[in-house]
């Protein structure tokens, strides 16, 4: 993936070095990483969610000084976000709609969002209430070290997936799904959540299809993204964490499903082929 010395998005909010208060109502988009973080640290997921303090967000003393590695990750993220803006503007224009760009918030440890205050252990997430993507850049290193998700495009896949949720927000899908939460059992809503997440994977693939020339993507980049999708499938994480799989508890889809829907987006580039809510067999 070619990203060095390319245009960066201006829709970046750098809140690194700030901390937040108690977790309050993050949506399901980050829950897969709660499981992953719990697996890696040996902590109960609920303990992870309750680790943050009760104080209001504050700035750390002095200006935050990123390491050269962190600065490289910042640039990479800003370039990738710019590529998503370019692609989705074009796609929405073809649909006769206007694409409203999301903001991307970089943070460390904790962050206050429109969905509550989140711990970095929850991983990257999208908040529909304020239409922002949130990421602690150290998540990229965890992907490589703990899940073997190597390569720049594995990181780009993470960003594109969260931006995929923003696309769902723009198209009304995200609000429709969230509105059904109180009408369903946990099992039923989990099944709906899987369809939502797989569509975000598909949209990430659609973006990649159209970004091939922008970022000089090739087969190795595709393999990198598929490897990342396989690493964070619900079944793969459950097997590692507890030794067995509980399909009713899936919220994001199996490794095979996540990789397959991303691949479908990569191959077709057609948003009309990503209706995960109508197909019987995901």
N, C-alpha and C positions, 0 to 999 in steps of 0.2 A: 504494500500500500504506500503510495507516494503522498506525503503530507508536509514534508519540510519546506519552509519558505513559501507557503501558500497562504491565501487570504484567510483571516480569522473572523469569526462571528463577533459582533459587538454586543450580542445579547448575553453577556456573561456578568454575573454578580459574584464577586470574589469575597466570600465571608470567612476565608480561612483565618484561623486564630481566634474565632469567636466560639462561645459555648452557649448552651441553651438550658431550658428547664425541663419539666416533666413531659414525657410522651403523652400525646393526646389525640388519638384517633387517626393514625396513618392508615391509608387505604391498603388494599390487598396487593398492590403492585410491588411492594418491597418485602413481602412475607417470605418469599422463596429464599431470600438472603438471610432472614432470621434463622431459618433451618440450617443453612450453610454455616453461619457464624456459630450457632449452637454446637454443631457437629465439630467444628474446629477447636472450640474452646472448652467443650464438655459442659457447657452451661444449659440450664433449662431456658427455652425460648422466652418464657414470661419473665425470667430474671433478667434476660438481656433487655427486654422492653422497659424494665423498671430500674435500670442501672443509672439513669440520668438523675441529676440533682433537681431540687425544686426551685432553683434560682432563675431569674430572668436572663435572657441572652446578654452577654457582656463581652467586651473586647479584651483580649489578652494584653498584658502590659507590653508596650512597644509595638512597632509595626511588624507584621508577620514576615519572616524571611524564609522564602522557600529554598530548598536545596536545588542544585542544577537539575537533578532528576525530576523533582516536582515541577520545575519550570518547563521542562520538556513535556511532561504529561499535560500541563496546562495548555501549552501551545497545540498539542495534538488534539485535545478535547475541543478547543475553540475552532480549529480547522475542520474537524469532523462535524461539529454543529453547523458551521457555515455550509458544508456540503448538503446537510439535510435540508437547510433552508432553500438552497438553490433547487434541489430536486422536488421538494413538496410544493414550492411555489408553481413550478411548471405543471405538476400533476393536477393541482387544484385548479389552475387556469384552464386546463383541458376539461375539467369537470364543470366549468362555469361557476367556480367558487373562488373566494379569496382566502388565501392561507395566512393566518395570523401566527407569527413566529413566537415560540415559547422562549422564556428566559431559562438559562442554566445557572444554577447556584453551586459554586464550589465551596466546600466547607471542610472543617476538621472536627472530629469527635462528635459534636452535636450541632443541630441546626433547627431554627424555628421556621416552620412552613405554614401555609394556609391550612394544612391538614393536621397541625400539631407540631410538637417538638420531637425530632427523631434522633436516635443514636446512630453513629456511623456503622454499627454492627448490622443494621438493617439493610445496608447496601444501597445502591442507587435506587431512586424511586421518582415517580411522577405524582404531583399533587394537582388534581383537577380544579381544586378550589382557587388556586392562584395561577394555574397554568404554567408551572415551573418544573423543570427537571432538577433533581438534587443529587450531588455525587461527592463523596470523599475520594479524592484521587488515589488514596492508598488501596482502594478496592482493586485497582488494576494489578498491583503487586500480589495481592492475595489470590487473584484468579490464576496467576502464573505459578505461584509457589504451592498453593494448596490444591488446585484443581487441574493443573497442567494445561491451562488455557493460554497458550503462548501465541505471540504474534500481535502486531498492531491491530489487525482487523478483528481479533477477538474482543479488543477493547472498543473498537468502533461499533461492533454488534450490540454491546451493552447500551451505548448511547442511542443507537438507532432504535432499539427496542423501546426505551423510555420515550423517545420522540414519537414512536408508534402509538403510545397511549395518548399523546397530545393530538395526533391525527384523529384518534377515536373521539377525543373530546370535541374537536372541531366538527366532526361529522355527526355528533349527538349520541354515538354508541355508548360512550363511557357513562354518561348520565343516565341513560336508559337502563343499563345493567345495575348501576348503584341504586337506582330507585326501586329495584326489585328485592333488595336485601332483606327488608322487613317482612316480605311476603313469602319467604322461603325458609326451609330448614337449612341447617348448615351444610348438609350433604348436597342438597339441590343447588345451593348458591356456589358451593365449591365447583360443581360441574359447569355452572355458568362462568365462573371465574377462569376455569381452564380455557374455555372458548375465547374469552376476552384476551387472555395472555397469548394464546396461539395466534390470534389475529395480529397482535402487536409483533410477534415474531415474523409473521408473514409480511407486515408492513416494513419491517427492518430489511427483509429480503427484497421487497419492491424498491426501497431506497437504494440498496446495493446494486440492483440491476441497472438503475439509471445513473449511478455514480461510478460505473466501471471506468469510463473515460476520464472523469474528473480526478479520480484518485488512482488511476492506472491499476485497477484491481485485476487479479488473475486467479488461477486455480488454487494456488497456495493460500490466498486470502479466503477463498470459499471454504477450504478445508479448515482453516483457523476458526472461522465462525461456526461451522458445524461441530467442531470439537468443543467449543464453548457451550453450544446449545446442549450437546450430549452430557457435558459435565454437570449442568445444573438442572437436569430433568428431575421431576419429583421422585420417580422410581430410583434413580441413581443415588440421590441424596438420602432417601429413606433406607436403602440397602446399607449404605455406609454408616448411617446414624444408629439404626436399630436392628439391622440384619434381615429385615423383611419389609414387604411393601403393603401399604394400605391404600388401595385405589380411591376409596371414598374420601380420603384426606387430601387428594391431589388438588392443587390450586393453580398450577402452571402448565401441567401436561408432562407426559413422559419424555425421556430423552429422544426417543424415536419421533414422537409427534413434533417436538420443538424443532428438531433438525429438518423434518420433512416439510413443515409449513414455511420455515425460512427458505428452504431450497425452492419451494414452489414460487415464492415471491421473487427470488433471484432469477429463476428461469423465465417467468412470464412478464414481470414488471407491470402487471395489470391489476389495479386495486379491486376491480370487479370480481376477481377470482378468489378473493379472500374472505368470503362470507362463512366464517367458521360456525355461525349460529344456526345455519340451515342444514348443513350436512349431518347425516345420521352418524356416520362413523368417522371420528376425528383421526 
